[in-house]
Amino acid sequence: MVLAHGETVLPTFMPVATQAAIKGLTPEQVESLGISLILNNTYHLNLRPGVDVLKVAGGAHLFEGWRHNMLTDSGGFQLVSLSKFTTITEEGAVFSSPFNGESTILTPEESISIQHAIGADIIMQLDDVVPSLLQGPRVEEAMKRSIRWLDRCIQQHESAGRKDAQNLFAIVQGGLDPNLRDKCLDGMLERKDRVSGYAIGGLSGGEEKDVFWKIIKQCADRLPEDRPRYAMGIGFAEDLLVCVALGIDMADCVFPTRTARFGVALTHTGPINLKLGKHAKDFDPIDSTCPCPTCKDGTSRALLHHIVTHETTAAHALTIHNIVFQAQVMGRAREAIIAGTFPDYLLSFFAGYFGDRGYPEWCVAALRSVNVDLLQNSKTPMVPGGGAKWEYSDAA
């Protein structure tokens, strides 16, 4: 995928720089990890520092010192995450600022104009987002409004003459209802020639994993192969690889950076909770095979246990490691796809990640839908539940 600020190879994971920075890291550090695409948030950058400052700076790239590609969320997610401050109308979303209580309206046109000022390489339509588990008429209302708002976003984007400089993505909504998802897909696909890519929104909000993967597959199967397909808010390693297997090209989530600040390191055998006492005398690095600076420099689990959640140094070290882990997961997927060995990579990764506990039933079902059978020639059992691995005690 070639954008204004360079090439990003797909599939890829985007670290989240909500407030124009990945917490704890400089742009140079992020760049040194091989990251070529990050996410900024339109809603937050509009509040602080504001469009006027961004325009004077020459856009968010120059403002934050980032030389590579950038995607901006439209602000739609904040309709849910800041719902107590928000009222939805057909015109747009009326927000009360969480900082000073001042009311402001975010319309589809305003969202696009803000994203033009930010200067992101990929910009998202403003969509009407509802909680993932919500049912009833509000879900259909939001889906239909998202299509209408897409038309307004397209009009604003094209009339501003930014179509060749910034790439507008549509967002498929419809909750957990397959019929509503199909109706939204119908509407979005009618506008294919006026958008550069598609996102699947409204997931990763507590829904059952068996529902999650089926919605992803339903949407990915219908979305055009010549447009990037982006699953919003996906961060667990198993979720990423299932999504790639189902046809997803891009994903983002705060998970790897946020979990680092809570003392959790991501590894190919599962997350490690460095707050636990069992790491107090472990002088090995997080992962001796990991190429990240934290592991290459030999920073021990014992040191990280000693300072984690107490010293910002630990948060920085774990953030670096976790970003590299996510990049490795997706980078190895890319290499396997190119080599024609992607099914083998999936079998190898899931065996290493879940082999000691059992494969989550939903992962088995999802991958079987694309003719990859985790249980074939394996003694590892299948287990119910979401499958997320966490160390909660020293006995884990």
Buried (B, 14 or more C-beta within 10 A) or exposed (E): BEBBBEEBEBBBBBBBBBBBBBBBBEBEBBBEBEBBBBBBBBBBBBBEBEBEEBBEBEBBBEBBBBEBBBBBBBBBBBBBEBBEBBEBEEEBBBBBEEEEEEEBEBBBBBBBBBBBBBBBBBBBBBBBBBBBEBEEEBBBBBBBBBBEBBBBBBBBBEEBEBBEEBBBBBBBBBBBBBEBBBBBBEBBBEBBEBBBBBBBBBBBBEBEBBBBBBBBBBBBEBBEEEBBBBBBBBBBBBBBBBBBBBBBBBBBBBBBBBBBBEBBBBBBEBBBBBBBEBBEEBEEBBBEEBEBBBBEEEBBBBBBBBBBEEEEBBBBBBBBBBBBBBBBBBBBBBEBBEEEEBBEBBBBBBBEBBBEEBBBBBBBBBBEBBEBEBEEEBEBEBBEEBBEBEBEEEEE
